[in-house]
Amino acid sequence: MIKNAIVIGATSGIGKELAKILSQHGYIVGLAGRRTHLLDELRNELSNNSFAKHIDISQTDKAIKQLEELIAEMGGADVIVISSGVGYLNKDLQMVPGKRNH
């Protein structure tokens, strides 16, 4: 039985490698991330059917809708892995209150 997996953050790092491993093990893989050109490159590299969808998790409401769309396009999802995150720059290098500064 072929299973469907979605990897959010599939454009690089752990997410990209996980998508490759899932594909090698026969999963149909939904690739999601911000960098569309990298999603397309990975999609072309995978050995079985795959889907690609631009999803930016920093836009939560939109990302949830796009994930629901990807799940529908794939006919369901057995596994969903979120291997992405958001970060914020601390340009002023403000120390965190209550932490010891060395």
Rosetta constraint file for C-alpha pairs under 8 A:
AtomPair CA 2 CA 26 HARMONIC 6.53 0.50
AtomPair CA 2 CA 27 HARMONIC 5.96 0.50
AtomPair CA 2 CA 28 HARMONIC 7.13 0.50
AtomPair CA 3 CA 26 HARMONIC 7.54 0.50
AtomPair CA 3 CA 27 HARMONIC 5.11 0.50
AtomPair CA 3 CA 28 HARMONIC 6.27 0.50
AtomPair CA 3 CA 77 HARMONIC 7.52 0.50
AtomPair CA 3 CA 78 HARMONIC 6.17 0.50
AtomPair CA 4 CA 27 HARMONIC 5.53 0.50
AtomPair CA 4 CA 28 HARMONIC 4.79 0.50
AtomPair CA 4 CA 29 HARMONIC 5.91 0.50
AtomPair CA 4 CA 30 HARMONIC 7.51 0.50
AtomPair CA 4 CA 74 HARMONIC 7.31 0.50
AtomPair CA 4 CA 76 HARMONIC 6.87 0.50
AtomPair CA 4 CA 77 HARMONIC 4.91 0.50
AtomPair CA 4 CA 78 HARMONIC 5.32 0.50
AtomPair CA 4 CA 79 HARMONIC 6.61 0.50
AtomPair CA 5 CA 22 HARMONIC 7.55 0.50
AtomPair CA 5 CA 27 HARMONIC 6.43 0.50
AtomPair CA 5 CA 28 HARMONIC 6.27 0.50
AtomPair CA 5 CA 29 HARMONIC 4.95 0.50
AtomPair CA 5 CA 30 HARMONIC 6.07 0.50
AtomPair CA 5 CA 77 HARMONIC 5.61 0.50
AtomPair CA 5 CA 78 HARMONIC 5.80 0.50
AtomPair CA 5 CA 79 HARMONIC 4.57 0.50
AtomPair CA 5 CA 80 HARMONIC 5.74 0.50
AtomPair CA 5 CA 81 HARMONIC 7.78 0.50
AtomPair CA 6 CA 29 HARMONIC 5.59 0.50
AtomPair CA 6 CA 30 HARMONIC 4.29 0.50
AtomPair CA 6 CA 31 HARMONIC 6.03 0.50
AtomPair CA 6 CA 32 HARMONIC 7.33 0.50
AtomPair CA 6 CA 77 HARMONIC 6.81 0.50
AtomPair CA 6 CA 79 HARMONIC 6.25 0.50
AtomPair CA 6 CA 80 HARMONIC 4.73 0.50
AtomPair CA 6 CA 81 HARMONIC 6.20 0.50
AtomPair CA 7 CA 15 HARMONIC 6.27 0.50
AtomPair CA 7 CA 18 HARMONIC 7.72 0.50
AtomPair CA 7 CA 19 HARMONIC 6.37 0.50
AtomPair CA 7 CA 29 HARMONIC 7.32 0.50
AtomPair CA 7 CA 30 HARMONIC 6.18 0.50
AtomPair CA 7 CA 31 HARMONIC 5.42 0.50
AtomPair CA 7 CA 32 HARMONIC 6.04 0.50
AtomPair CA 7 CA 80 HARMONIC 6.02 0.50
AtomPair CA 7 CA 81 HARMONIC 4.89 0.50
AtomPair CA 7 CA 82 HARMONIC 6.10 0.50
AtomPair CA 7 CA 83 HARMONIC 6.92 0.50
AtomPair CA 8 CA 15 HARMONIC 6.98 0.50
AtomPair CA 8 CA 31 HARMONIC 6.43 0.50
AtomPair CA 8 CA 32 HARMONIC 4.56 0.50
AtomPair CA 8 CA 33 HARMONIC 5.74 0.50
AtomPair CA 8 CA 55 HARMONIC 7.64 0.50
AtomPair CA 8 CA 80 HARMONIC 7.70 0.50
AtomPair CA 8 CA 81 HARMONIC 6.14 0.50
AtomPair CA 8 CA 82 HARMONIC 4.80 0.50
AtomPair CA 8 CA 83 HARMONIC 5.71 0.50
AtomPair CA 8 CA 84 HARMONIC 6.35 0.50
AtomPair CA 9 CA 15 HARMONIC 5.23 0.50
AtomPair CA 9 CA 16 HARMONIC 7.15 0.50
AtomPair CA 9 CA 31 HARMONIC 7.70 0.50
AtomPair CA 9 CA 32 HARMONIC 5.90 0.50
AtomPair CA 9 CA 33 HARMONIC 4.85 0.50
AtomPair CA 9 CA 34 HARMONIC 7.83 0.50
AtomPair CA 9 CA 82 HARMONIC 6.54 0.50
AtomPair CA 9 CA 83 HARMONIC 4.97 0.50
AtomPair CA 9 CA 84 HARMONIC 4.58 0.50
AtomPair CA 10 CA 14 HARMONIC 7.75 0.50
AtomPair CA 10 CA 15 HARMONIC 4.35 0.50
AtomPair CA 10 CA 16 HARMONIC 4.22 0.50
AtomPair CA 10 CA 17 HARMONIC 7.79 0.50
AtomPair CA 10 CA 18 HARMONIC 7.87 0.50
AtomPair CA 10 CA 19 HARMONIC 6.51 0.50
AtomPair CA 10 CA 31 HARMONIC 5.62 0.50
AtomPair CA 10 CA 32 HARMONIC 5.78 0.50
AtomPair CA 10 CA 33 HARMONIC 5.95 0.50
AtomPair CA 10 CA 39 HARMONIC 6.97 0.50
AtomPair CA 10 CA 83 HARMONIC 7.41 0.50
AtomPair CA 11 CA 15 HARMONIC 6.89 0.50
AtomPair CA 11 CA 16 HARMONIC 5.48 0.50
AtomPair CA 11 CA 31 HARMONIC 7.97 0.50
AtomPair CA 11 CA 32 HARMONIC 7.55 0.50
AtomPair CA 11 CA 33 HARMONIC 6.02 0.50
AtomPair CA 11 CA 34 HARMONIC 7.71 0.50
AtomPair CA 11 CA 35 HARMONIC 6.57 0.50
AtomPair CA 11 CA 38 HARMONIC 5.45 0.50
AtomPair CA 11 CA 39 HARMONIC 5.67 0.50
AtomPair CA 11 CA 42 HARMONIC 7.57 0.50
AtomPair CA 12 CA 16 HARMONIC 4.81 0.50
AtomPair CA 12 CA 17 HARMONIC 7.58 0.50
AtomPair CA 13 CA 17 HARMONIC 6.44 0.50
AtomPair CA 14 CA 18 HARMONIC 5.95 0.50
AtomPair CA 14 CA 83 HARMONIC 6.88 0.50
AtomPair CA 15 CA 19 HARMONIC 6.14 0.50
AtomPair CA 15 CA 82 HARMONIC 7.91 0.50
AtomPair CA 15 CA 83 HARMONIC 5.27 0.50
AtomPair CA 15 CA 84 HARMONIC 7.53 0.50
AtomPair CA 16 CA 20 HARMONIC 6.44 0.50
AtomPair CA 16 CA 42 HARMONIC 7.83 0.50
AtomPair CA 17 CA 21 HARMONIC 6.29 0.50
AtomPair CA 18 CA 22 HARMONIC 6.11 0.50
AtomPair CA 19 CA 23 HARMONIC 6.15 0.50
AtomPair CA 19 CA 29 HARMONIC 6.66 0.50
AtomPair CA 19 CA 31 HARMONIC 7.36 0.50
AtomPair CA 20 CA 24 HARMONIC 6.18 0.50
AtomPair CA 20 CA 46 HARMONIC 6.58 0.50
AtomPair CA 21 CA 25 HARMONIC 6.31 0.50
AtomPair CA 22 CA 26 HARMONIC 6.57 0.50
AtomPair CA 22 CA 27 HARMONIC 5.41 0.50
AtomPair CA 22 CA 28 HARMONIC 7.85 0.50
AtomPair CA 22 CA 29 HARMONIC 7.09 0.50
AtomPair CA 23 CA 27 HARMONIC 4.98 0.50
AtomPair CA 23 CA 28 HARMONIC 6.38 0.50
AtomPair CA 23 CA 29 HARMONIC 6.34 0.50
AtomPair CA 23 CA 46 HARMONIC 6.35 0.50
AtomPair CA 23 CA 47 HARMONIC 6.56 0.50
AtomPair CA 23 CA 48 HARMONIC 6.37 0.50
AtomPair CA 24 CA 46 HARMONIC 7.89 0.50
AtomPair CA 24 CA 47 HARMONIC 6.97 0.50
AtomPair CA 26 CA 48 HARMONIC 7.12 0.50
AtomPair CA 27 CA 48 HARMONIC 7.67 0.50
AtomPair CA 28 CA 48 HARMONIC 6.54 0.50
AtomPair CA 28 CA 49 HARMONIC 5.46 0.50
AtomPair CA 28 CA 50 HARMONIC 5.44 0.50
AtomPair CA 28 CA 51 HARMONIC 7.97 0.50
AtomPair CA 29 CA 49 HARMONIC 7.06 0.50
AtomPair CA 29 CA 50 HARMONIC 4.78 0.50
AtomPair CA 29 CA 51 HARMONIC 6.33 0.50
AtomPair CA 30 CA 50 HARMONIC 5.68 0.50
AtomPair CA 30 CA 51 HARMONIC 4.61 0.50
AtomPair CA 30 CA 52 HARMONIC 5.75 0.50
AtomPair CA 30 CA 53 HARMONIC 7.53 0.50
AtomPair CA 30 CA 70 HARMONIC 7.19 0.50
AtomPair CA 30 CA 74 HARMONIC 7.43 0.50
AtomPair CA 31 CA 39 HARMONIC 6.44 0.50
AtomPair CA 31 CA 43 HARMONIC 7.50 0.50
AtomPair CA 31 CA 50 HARMONIC 7.25 0.50
AtomPair CA 31 CA 51 HARMONIC 5.90 0.50
AtomPair CA 31 CA 52 HARMONIC 4.60 0.50
AtomPair CA 31 CA 53 HARMONIC 6.26 0.50
AtomPair CA 32 CA 39 HARMONIC 7.03 0.50
AtomPair CA 32 CA 52 HARMONIC 5.85 0.50
AtomPair CA 32 CA 53 HARMONIC 4.95 0.50
AtomPair CA 32 CA 54 HARMONIC 5.67 0.50
AtomPair CA 32 CA 55 HARMONIC 5.66 0.50
AtomPair CA 33 CA 39 HARMONIC 7.06 0.50
AtomPair CA 33 CA 53 HARMONIC 6.95 0.50
AtomPair CA 33 CA 54 HARMONIC 5.32 0.50
AtomPair CA 33 CA 55 HARMONIC 4.94 0.50
AtomPair CA 33 CA 56 HARMONIC 6.18 0.50
AtomPair CA 34 CA 54 HARMONIC 5.42 0.50
AtomPair CA 34 CA 55 HARMONIC 5.57 0.50
AtomPair CA 34 CA 56 HARMONIC 5.24 0.50
AtomPair CA 35 CA 39 HARMONIC 6.50 0.50
AtomPair CA 35 CA 54 HARMONIC 7.20 0.50
AtomPair CA 36 CA 40 HARMONIC 6.21 0.50
AtomPair CA 36 CA 53 HARMONIC 7.60 0.50
AtomPair CA 36 CA 54 HARMONIC 6.00 0.50
AtomPair CA 37 CA 41 HARMONIC 6.24 0.50
AtomPair CA 38 CA 42 HARMONIC 6.19 0.50
AtomPair CA 39 CA 43 HARMONIC 6.02 0.50
AtomPair CA 39 CA 52 HARMONIC 6.12 0.50
AtomPair CA 39 CA 53 HARMONIC 7.75 0.50
AtomPair CA 40 CA 44 HARMONIC 6.24 0.50
AtomPair CA 40 CA 52 HARMONIC 6.90 0.50
AtomPair CA 41 CA 45 HARMONIC 6.40 0.50
AtomPair CA 42 CA 46 HARMONIC 6.34 0.50
AtomPair CA 43 CA 50 HARMONIC 6.15 0.50
AtomPair CA 43 CA 51 HARMONIC 7.07 0.50
AtomPair CA 43 CA 52 HARMONIC 6.90 0.50
AtomPair CA 46 CA 50 HARMONIC 7.35 0.50
AtomPair CA 51 CA 70 HARMONIC 7.87 0.50
AtomPair CA 51 CA 74 HARMONIC 7.39 0.50
AtomPair CA 53 CA 66 HARMONIC 7.63 0.50
AtomPair CA 53 CA 70 HARMONIC 6.82 0.50
AtomPair CA 54 CA 66 HARMONIC 7.85 0.50
AtomPair CA 55 CA 63 HARMONIC 5.51 0.50
AtomPair CA 55 CA 66 HARMONIC 6.42 0.50
AtomPair CA 55 CA 67 HARMONIC 7.39 0.50
AtomPair CA 56 CA 60 HARMONIC 7.81 0.50
AtomPair CA 56 CA 62 HARMONIC 7.99 0.50
AtomPair CA 56 CA 63 HARMONIC 5.97 0.50
AtomPair CA 57 CA 63 HARMONIC 5.47 0.50
AtomPair CA 57 CA 84 HARMONIC 7.88 0.50
AtomPair CA 57 CA 85 HARMONIC 7.27 0.50
AtomPair CA 57 CA 86 HARMONIC 7.55 0.50
AtomPair CA 58 CA 63 HARMONIC 7.81 0.50
AtomPair CA 58 CA 85 HARMONIC 8.00 0.50
AtomPair CA 58 CA 86 HARMONIC 6.39 0.50
AtomPair CA 59 CA 63 HARMONIC 5.87 0.50
AtomPair CA 60 CA 64 HARMONIC 6.18 0.50
AtomPair CA 61 CA 65 HARMONIC 6.51 0.50
AtomPair CA 62 CA 66 HARMONIC 6.18 0.50
AtomPair CA 63 CA 67 HARMONIC 6.02 0.50
AtomPair CA 64 CA 68 HARMONIC 6.23 0.50
AtomPair CA 65 CA 69 HARMONIC 6.27 0.50
AtomPair CA 66 CA 70 HARMONIC 6.22 0.50
AtomPair CA 67 CA 71 HARMONIC 6.20 0.50
AtomPair CA 68 CA 72 HARMONIC 6.27 0.50
AtomPair CA 69 CA 73 HARMONIC 6.15 0.50
AtomPair CA 70 CA 74 HARMONIC 6.18 0.50
AtomPair CA 71 CA 75 HARMONIC 6.16 0.50
AtomPair CA 71 CA 76 HARMONIC 4.95 0.50
AtomPair CA 71 CA 77 HARMONIC 5.86 0.50
AtomPair CA 72 CA 76 HARMONIC 5.89 0.50
AtomPair CA 90 CA 94 HARMONIC 6.71 0.50
AtomPair CA 95 CA 99 HARMONIC 7.62 0.50
AtomPair CA 95 CA 101 HARMONIC 7.39 0.50
